[in-house]
Amino acid sequence: MTSMLVRNKSELVIIGSLLSFWPVINWYWIRMLDSSDDNFGLLALVTALGLVFLRRGESRSQVLPVMTITLLMLVYLISLFLLPPILRAAIAMTLIAVLLSHIYMGRRMQPGLWGLLILSLPVMASVQFYLGYPLRWIVGFVAEKLLQLNGLAVSHSGTVLNWSGGTVSIDAPCSGVKMLWFGFYLCFTLACLYRLSPVRLVALGTITSVVIVAANSLRATALFYTESGLIAMPGWAHNGIGIVMFIAAAILVVYSANRLNPRVVSCDV
């Protein structure tokens, strides 16, 4: 009976929080309908809710972290007057992650769940705007070095590879932003399944970032040969190379997550 009362009170807190988040929900709905943004966030949101549903029986009746909830709610209310919608939504998702983790997953905070909720925000267009060019520059720099190691006199300027009087551009789709999003989607999902601690999740996130950027750089290097005309390949090769590189990166992320899984580590020891 006590457990049921605690669960009912906790769910009332969730409902009350969602009602206070109506500006965020309205913004979220409008962005989802906006064709300028990809709807990848729905996949992350469904995954997060599905994982909560699967873990709902693991929770124990505990007192809600009132201080944490109150502090986050105060920050959210202040953000309504000071911060842009994206940051308001991030604060709201953090509070939701705390509530769902505590009530349904038996933890004060499940960092993987928080990551999925952050990924569910419809901000792909914004991420592409802010990270697209830096990622393209990094890809160009790495591709330049790899091609030079292969004996080609290639130099890169910004997002363009110069070779033999011609140029090969690294355009926006080749920035790797979408690949990075899916990499972190996999990272956070595995963190939930393996119940990784925040420290282990940071380690896995770092590995994911390096692996995805490296995979995208290798992809750009391979595509240079086709785009420059050095190697003739069919039209499907462009997408095929990208798929192969992402699968290889995903395998490395899964392997790393498995190594960081505390249950696997304890068995090895």
C-alpha positions as CSV (number, residue, x, y, z in Angstrom):
1,M,0.0,0.0,0.0
2,T,2.8,2.4,0.9
3,S,4.6,1.7,-2.4
4,M,1.4,2.3,-4.3
5,L,0.8,5.7,-2.5
6,V,4.4,6.8,-3.2
7,R,4.0,5.8,-6.9
8,N,0.7,7.7,-7.2
9,K,2.2,10.8,-5.6
10,S,5.2,10.6,-7.9
11,E,3.1,10.3,-11.0
12,L,1.1,13.3,-9.9
13,V,4.4,15.2,-9.8
14,I,5.2,14.0,-13.3
15,I,1.8,15.2,-14.5
16,G,2.2,18.6,-12.8
17,S,5.7,19.0,-14.3
18,L,4.4,18.2,-17.8
19,L,1.7,20.8,-17.4
20,S,4.3,23.4,-16.4
21,F,6.3,22.5,-19.5
22,W,3.5,23.4,-21.9
23,P,5.7,26.1,-23.6
24,V,8.4,23.5,-24.3
25,I,5.8,21.0,-25.5
26,N,4.3,23.6,-27.8
27,W,7.8,24.5,-29.2
28,Y,8.6,20.8,-29.6
29,W,5.4,20.1,-31.6
30,I,6.0,23.1,-33.9
31,R,9.6,22.1,-34.5
32,M,8.5,18.5,-35.3
33,L,6.1,19.8,-37.9
34,D,8.8,22.1,-39.3
35,S,10.3,20.5,-42.5
36,S,13.6,22.3,-41.8
37,D,14.4,19.8,-39.1
38,D,14.8,16.1,-39.2
39,N,12.5,14.1,-37.0
40,F,15.2,11.8,-35.6
41,G,14.3,13.0,-32.1
42,L,11.1,10.8,-32.2
43,L,13.2,7.7,-32.4
44,A,15.2,8.8,-29.3
45,L,12.0,9.7,-27.5
46,V,10.2,6.4,-28.2
47,T,13.4,4.5,-27.2
48,A,13.6,6.4,-23.9
49,L,10.0,5.7,-23.1
50,G,10.3,2.1,-24.1
51,L,13.3,1.6,-21.8
52,V,11.4,3.2,-19.0
53,F,8.5,0.8,-19.6
54,L,10.8,-2.2,-19.6
55,R,12.5,-1.2,-16.4
56,R,9.3,0.0,-14.6
57,G,9.3,-3.0,-12.3
58,E,12.8,-2.4,-10.9
59,S,11.9,0.7,-8.9
60,R,11.7,0.8,-5.1
61,S,9.5,3.0,-3.0
62,Q,11.7,6.0,-2.2
63,V,11.2,9.5,-1.2
64,L,11.4,11.8,-4.2
65,P,14.5,14.1,-4.4
66,V,12.5,17.2,-3.5
67,M,15.5,19.5,-3.4
68,T,16.7,18.5,-6.8
69,I,13.2,18.7,-8.3
70,T,12.6,22.1,-6.8
71,L,16.0,23.5,-7.9
72,L,15.5,22.3,-11.5
73,M,11.9,23.7,-11.6
74,L,13.2,27.1,-10.4
75,V,15.9,27.0,-13.0
76,Y,13.3,26.2,-15.6
77,L,11.0,29.0,-14.5
78,I,13.8,31.5,-14.7
79,S,14.8,30.2,-18.1
80,L,11.4,31.1,-19.5
81,F,12.5,34.8,-19.3
82,L,16.2,34.5,-20.0
83,L,17.1,31.5,-22.3
84,P,16.1,30.4,-25.8
85,P,13.7,27.5,-26.3
86,I,16.4,24.9,-26.9
87,L,18.0,25.5,-23.5
88,R,14.6,25.7,-21.8
89,A,13.7,22.3,-23.3
90,A,17.0,20.8,-22.2
91,I,16.3,21.9,-18.6
92,A,12.8,20.4,-18.8
93,M,14.1,17.1,-20.2
94,T,16.7,17.0,-17.3
95,L,13.9,17.2,-14.8
96,I,11.8,14.6,-16.6
97,A,14.9,12.3,-16.7
98,V,15.3,12.7,-12.9
99,L,11.6,11.9,-12.3
100,L,11.5,8.9,-14.6
101,S,14.8,7.5,-13.4
102,H,13.8,7.8,-9.7
103,I,10.2,6.6,-10.0
104,Y,10.5,3.8,-12.7
105,M,14.1,2.8,-12.9
106,G,15.2,2.8,-9.2
107,R,18.0,5.3,-9.6
108,R,18.5,8.9,-8.7
109,M,19.5,9.6,-12.3
110,Q,19.9,7.3,-15.2
111,P,22.4,9.2,-17.4
112,G,21.7,7.2,-20.5
113,L,18.0,8.1,-20.2
114,W,18.9,11.7,-19.8
115,G,21.0,11.5,-23.0
116,L,18.2,10.0,-25.0
117,L,15.8,12.7,-23.9
118,I,18.2,15.4,-24.9
119,L,18.7,13.7,-28.3
120,S,14.9,13.7,-28.6
121,L,14.9,17.5,-28.9
122,P,14.3,18.6,-32.5
123,V,17.6,20.5,-32.8
124,M,19.3,18.8,-35.8
125,A,19.2,21.9,-37.9
126,S,20.7,23.9,-35.1
127,V,23.5,21.3,-34.5
128,Q,24.2,21.3,-38.2
129,F,24.5,25.1,-38.2
130,Y,26.9,25.2,-35.2
131,L,28.9,22.0,-35.6
132,G,28.7,21.4,-39.4
133,Y,31.6,23.6,-40.4
134,P,34.0,22.6,-37.6
135,L,33.3,18.9,-38.3
136,R,33.8,19.4,-42.0
137,W,37.1,21.2,-41.3
138,I,38.3,18.3,-39.1
139,V,37.3,15.7,-41.7
140,G,39.2,17.7,-44.3
141,F,42.3,18.0,-42.2
142,V,42.4,14.2,-41.4
143,A,41.6,13.3,-45.0
144,E,44.5,15.5,-46.2
145,K,47.0,13.8,-43.9
146,L,45.8,10.3,-44.9
147,L,45.9,11.1,-48.6
148,Q,49.4,12.5,-48.2
149,L,50.5,9.3,-46.5
150,N,49.2,7.5,-49.6
151,G,51.5,9.7,-51.8
152,L,49.0,12.2,-53.1
153,A,49.9,15.9,-53.1
154,V,46.6,17.0,-51.4
155,S,46.1,20.1,-49.4
156,H,42.9,21.3,-47.7
157,S,41.6,24.8,-47.4
158,G,38.6,25.1,-45.1
159,T,36.2,22.4,-46.3
160,V,37.8,21.9,-49.7
161,L,40.5,19.4,-50.7
162,N,42.9,20.7,-53.5
163,W,44.6,18.3,-55.8
164,S,46.2,18.5,-59.2
165,G,44.5,21.8,-60.1
166,G,41.1,20.6,-59.1
167,T,39.0,20.6,-55.9
168,V,36.8,18.2,-54.0
169,S,34.4,19.8,-51.6
170,I,33.3,18.3,-48.3
171,D,29.7,19.4,-48.3
172,A,27.2,19.7,-45.4
173,P,25.8,16.1,-45.7
174,C,29.4,14.9,-45.3
175,S,30.0,16.7,-42.1
176,G,29.0,13.6,-40.1
177,V,26.4,15.4,-37.9
178,K,23.8,12.7,-38.6
179,M,26.4,9.9,-38.1
180,L,27.4,11.5,-34.8
181,W,23.7,11.7,-33.7
182,F,23.1,8.0,-34.4
183,G,26.4,7.2,-32.7
184,F,25.3,8.9,-29.5
185,Y,21.8,7.4,-29.9
186,L,23.5,4.0,-29.8
187,C,25.8,5.2,-26.9
188,F,23.0,6.3,-24.7
189,T,20.8,3.3,-25.5
190,L,23.6,1.0,-24.5
191,A,24.2,3.1,-21.4
192,C,20.6,2.5,-20.3
193,L,20.7,-1.3,-21.1
194,Y,24.0,-1.7,-19.3
195,R,23.1,0.7,-16.5
196,L,26.4,2.6,-16.9
197,S,27.4,5.1,-14.3
198,P,28.0,8.7,-15.3
199,V,31.8,8.2,-15.3
200,R,31.5,5.1,-17.6
201,L,29.1,7.0,-19.8
202,V,31.5,9.9,-20.2
203,A,34.2,7.3,-21.2
204,L,31.8,5.7,-23.7
205,G,30.8,9.2,-25.0
206,T,34.4,10.1,-25.6
207,I,35.1,6.9,-27.4
208,T,31.9,7.4,-29.5
209,S,33.0,10.9,-30.5
210,V,36.5,9.8,-31.6
211,V,35.2,6.7,-33.4
212,I,32.5,8.5,-35.3
213,V,34.8,11.4,-36.4
214,A,37.5,8.9,-37.4
215,A,35.0,6.8,-39.4
216,N,33.7,9.9,-41.2
217,S,37.2,11.0,-42.0
218,L,38.0,7.6,-43.5
219,R,34.7,7.9,-45.4
220,A,35.7,11.3,-46.8
221,T,39.2,9.9,-47.7
222,A,37.7,7.0,-49.6
223,L,35.2,9.2,-51.4
224,F,38.0,11.5,-52.5
225,Y,39.2,8.8,-54.9
226,T,35.8,8.5,-56.5
227,E,34.9,12.2,-56.5
228,S,38.3,13.2,-58.0
229,G,38.0,10.6,-60.7
230,L,41.0,8.6,-59.6
231,I,38.8,5.5,-59.3
232,A,35.7,4.9,-61.3
233,M,32.9,3.4,-59.1
234,P,29.1,3.1,-59.5
235,G,26.7,5.7,-58.2
236,W,25.7,3.6,-55.2
237,A,29.3,3.5,-53.9
238,H,28.9,6.9,-52.3
239,N,26.2,5.8,-49.9
240,G,27.6,2.3,-49.7
241,I,30.9,3.6,-48.3
242,G,29.1,5.7,-45.7
243,I,27.0,2.7,-44.6
244,V,30.1,0.4,-44.3
245,M,32.0,3.1,-42.2
246,F,29.0,3.6,-39.9
247,I,28.5,-0.1,-39.3
248,A,32.2,-0.4,-38.5
249,A,31.9,2.5,-36.1
250,A,28.8,1.1,-34.5
251,I,30.5,-2.3,-33.9
252,L,33.4,-0.4,-32.1
253,V,30.9,1.5,-29.9
254,V,29.0,-1.7,-29.0
255,Y,32.3,-3.4,-28.2
256,S,33.4,-0.5,-26.0
257,A,30.1,-0.4,-24.2
258,N,30.4,-4.1,-23.5
259,R,33.8,-3.6,-22.1
260,L,32.5,-0.8,-19.9
261,N,29.6,-2.9,-18.7
262,P,30.2,-3.3,-14.9
263,R,28.8,-6.8,-15.0
264,V,31.2,-7.9,-17.7
265,V,34.1,-6.2,-16.0
266,S,33.4,-7.9,-12.6
267,C,33.2,-11.3,-14.4
268,D,36.6,-10.7,-16.1
269,V,38.2,-9.8,-12.8
